[in-house]
């Protein structure tokens, strides 16, 4: 064992990704427990500091997805309590969780991102929409200065929660309403047709990549967490030099946000060979269908070795 500290596997939370977080947390807990670590599973929803103190947690393994579990809030609490934790710090977590902020950071560092526009709820206010003969659709399309198809998504959610591909103007308002359920800003992104490649990193080490081929229209929440709906190609079936460029883009995105620990970077390789960064996941899923454990297997890390290495980095940092 790499430590005798009491480890708290922190999962659950209150975001739309709660169920996935609990599944990830159970898998991590079992890995540590089966190897004899002093570990406890913590399903947190409130009074987190009281729970950590009561359980005498000395190191935190974060498996919270979305919301305050991934946006830097819980990381800040742990720093105040002087408890080492897995994953990225406060600033990197906040940047990665906010798609507007992260896209601007990627652009600043010379990385490609799909064309995008950030829209607020004010544009979709009923009093504004009712004054237009087409229900305000033309006003929204003018505000977004690129053509359909679009991807509409919440600005601060993960796991493809609230995401829809829009091919017809008639679908804009309904999809926007879905995305606004998760915050007061939405991202309208130019749909980029291509191959979905995910790159896994551990610290500054590139573990490898996987290509996901969902049977649904895109790699949605359902496709991610329902066994059998997605085909995983490990490693991606691309030319060697293209694979190296994908891995390098993943590492650059990880560094652009100042990430630490394990991350998974979502990329699109379009038909012309251009690479676009979609987002960085600072607390990747650790379920039976999750990508980071699959990618780690390429680098010779089984599940237990992966979580041990993630904890080792946390203790080192």
Secondary structure, 3 states (H helix, E strand, C coil): CCCCCCEEEEEECCCCCHHHHHHHHHHHHHHHHHCCCCEEEEEECCCHHHHHHHCCCCEEEECCCCHHHCCCHHHHHHHHCCCEECCCCHHHHHHHHCHHHHHHHHHHCCCCCCCEEEEEHHHHCHHHHCCCCCCCHHHHHHHCCCCCCEEEEECCCCCCCCCEEECCHHHHHHHHHHHHCCCCEEEEEECCCEEEEEEEEECCEEEEEEEEEECCCCCCHHHHHCCCCEEEECCCCCCHHHHHHHHHHHHHHHHHCCCCCEEEEEEEEECCCCEEEEEEECCCCCCCCCHHHHHHHHCCCCHHHHHHHHHHHHHHC
